[in-house]
């Protein structure tokens, strides 16, 4: 089984575009929740010391789940539209060494591909 794959992305926003960028991000995350069982965590943060910055932490079951995420229509829309809000961004790809909160074994899934609560 492949190891989890992650990203940290820091976005530098054009002044005054934070609310619009956050709306685009929220719409995208709704679709990630609904359609990406291989996305284990997708967290978007404001940076307290910089109101024009956003930090994304993304964790995928494996590299194939990340590739699936990149191919989704909602991700492609986000990638196409984000440029109007950005000064720039930095991406760091991550390989997990040790962690708390993610398991090597895939949790049981229901018929929709969501983690089973039983």
Steps between C-alpha positions, in 0.01 A plus 500: 500500500627844412566756769281807549598797285462861607540859394540832673409796280541863604301748293584872495175682418452836334383748766123501537440166326490275808121468525459408132790252518348346813164456321670323209688284748184413697318396183794280406525338843127412491567300183814341646291377795235357268717341232848416630518208745879488448542853636562438870536864607462830319542789741504868404644752745522876535843613607456711815800720429406559134133561404589466129638147536336159506665171586362169373591164650396207283540132584413222258480124549780464242636664187220346289240674719681830445503439124125430519451827692691693233278353224168594664290774334477699824879497542553601138253787552687612813834488319359698206335771713747549786736714292277806516551511879870418525830679508668159518524168681750243625442123505685244711433131433518284810568135585384387844773371730300463820155620599206491735153480354552308179509124475683282254190284458209641300191542722184309406286692249125520447332465159576866416872457567485692827663369820259270684401609850434147619 
